Amino acid sequence: MTKAWLAAHPRFVVQHTPAHASWLNQVECLFSILTRKLLRRGEFSSREDLVEKMLALVEHHSEGAKPFKWVYDAKVAA
Protein backbone atom coordinates (compact mmCIF):
# COMPACT_ATOMS: atom_id res chain seq x y z
CA MET A 1 0.00 0.00 0.00
CA THR A 2 2.81 2.42 0.85
CA LYS A 3 4.68 1.63 -2.36
CA ALA A 4 1.53 2.24 -4.39
CA TRP A 5 0.93 5.60 -2.68
CA LEU A 6 4.53 6.67 -3.28
CA ALA A 7 4.27 5.63 -6.94
CA ALA A 8 1.15 7.78 -7.28
CA HIS A 9 2.90 10.76 -5.59
CA PRO A 10 6.34 11.00 -7.25
CA ARG A 11 7.26 14.31 -5.58
CA PHE A 12 7.70 12.43 -2.28
CA VAL A 13 10.99 10.55 -1.95
CA VAL A 14 11.85 8.18 0.88
CA GLN A 15 15.23 8.86 2.48
CA HIS A 16 17.04 6.38 4.71
CA THR A 17 18.01 7.96 8.03
CA PRO A 18 20.85 6.16 9.80
CA ALA A 19 20.18 5.30 13.43
CA HIS A 20 23.13 7.40 14.59
CA ALA A 21 21.68 10.55 13.03
CA SER A 22 17.98 10.15 13.62
CA TRP A 23 15.52 13.01 14.04
CA LEU A 24 15.04 11.83 17.62
CA ASN A 25 18.64 12.79 18.40
CA GLN A 26 17.92 16.27 17.07
CA VAL A 27 14.85 16.56 19.30
CA GLU A 28 16.93 15.44 22.28
CA CYS A 29 19.41 18.24 21.54
CA LEU A 30 16.59 20.79 21.50
CA PHE A 31 15.22 19.49 24.81
CA SER A 32 18.71 19.71 26.28
CA ILE A 33 18.97 23.37 25.25
CA LEU A 34 15.51 24.06 26.67
CA THR A 35 16.43 22.39 29.97
CA ARG A 36 19.79 24.13 30.39
CA LYS A 37 18.69 27.61 29.36
CA LEU A 38 15.22 27.81 30.87
CA LEU A 39 13.85 24.99 32.97
CA ARG A 40 16.69 24.61 35.50
CA ARG A 41 16.87 28.33 36.22
CA GLY A 42 13.33 29.45 35.66
CA GLU A 43 10.62 30.54 38.02
CA PHE A 44 7.14 30.38 36.61
CA SER A 45 4.03 31.91 38.11
CA SER A 46 1.66 29.66 36.16
CA ARG A 47 1.44 27.06 33.46
CA GLU A 48 0.68 29.81 30.94
CA ASP A 49 3.82 31.67 32.07
CA LEU A 50 5.90 28.52 31.52
CA VAL A 51 4.42 27.98 28.05
CA GLU A 52 4.99 31.64 27.12
CA LYS A 53 8.64 31.51 28.21
CA MET A 54 9.25 28.22 26.43
CA LEU A 55 7.80 29.57 23.18
CA ALA A 56 9.87 32.75 23.55
CA LEU A 57 13.05 30.69 24.00
CA VAL A 58 12.29 28.54 20.96
CA GLU A 59 11.55 31.67 18.89
CA HIS A 60 14.76 33.33 20.06
CA HIS A 61 16.76 30.16 19.36
CA SER A 62 15.20 29.87 15.89
CA GLU A 63 16.25 33.41 14.90
CA GLY A 64 19.92 32.48 14.93
CA ALA A 65 19.60 28.75 14.46
CA LYS A 66 22.17 26.81 12.52
CA PRO A 67 22.03 23.13 11.64
CA PHE A 68 23.42 20.83 14.29
CA LYS A 69 26.84 19.49 13.25
CA TRP A 70 26.61 15.73 13.46
CA VAL A 71 29.78 13.65 13.35
CA TYR A 72 29.94 9.88 13.28
CA ASP A 73 33.09 7.98 12.44
CA ALA A 74 31.77 4.41 12.87
CA LYS A 75 34.79 3.41 14.95
CA VAL A 76 34.15 0.83 17.61
CA ALA A 77 35.82 1.48 20.96
CA ALA A 78 38.13 -1.34 21.98
N, C-alpha and C positions, 0 to 999 in steps of 0.2 A: 504494500500500500504506500509506504514512504517513497519507494523508488518510482512508482507511478506518478505520485504527486510532484516529485522533483523533475521528472521528465516533462510534465505538463507546465512547469514553472522554471524555465531555463535560466532566469536571472538569479536564482538562488543556487549557490554552490556550497557543498559540504566541505569543510576544512577539518583536517585531523588536528586536534590539540593534544600535544604530548602531556602526560600526567605531571611532569615536572614544571609545566608552565600553564597550568589550568587557570581558568577565570576565577576559580575559588581562591587560589593563592592571591590574586589581585584584590579580591574582596577582603581577604584577611589583612592585607597591607592597609587598606582603607580603614578597617576597624581598628587597627593598631594606631594609626594616626589619630583617629577620633578619640581613642582611649587616652593616649598620651597628652594630647593638646587640650582636651576639654573635660572628659569624664573624671579623671583623677583629681583635677584641681577645682572643678566647678562646684558652685553652690546654686541650687535651683529652687525657686520659690514655688514652682508648680510643674505639673507635667507639661503644660503649654510652654512654660519658660524653657524647659529642657529641650523640647522639640524646636522651638524658635532658635535657640543657641546652636543646636546641632545643624539645622539647615543653614544658618549663617556661616558656620565653620566650613561646611561642604561647599557653599557658594564661594567663600573666600579662597578655599583650596583650589577650586575649579578655575578661578581667574588666572592663576599662574601655573596650572598643572602641566606636567610634562609626563610622557610615558614612563612607566617604571622600567628601569634597566634590569633585564633578567639574564642571568648568566648561569649556564649549566655546562659542565665539562665532561660529564658522564664517567668520571673517574671513581673507582670504588676504593674506599679507604681500606687499607690493609689492617 
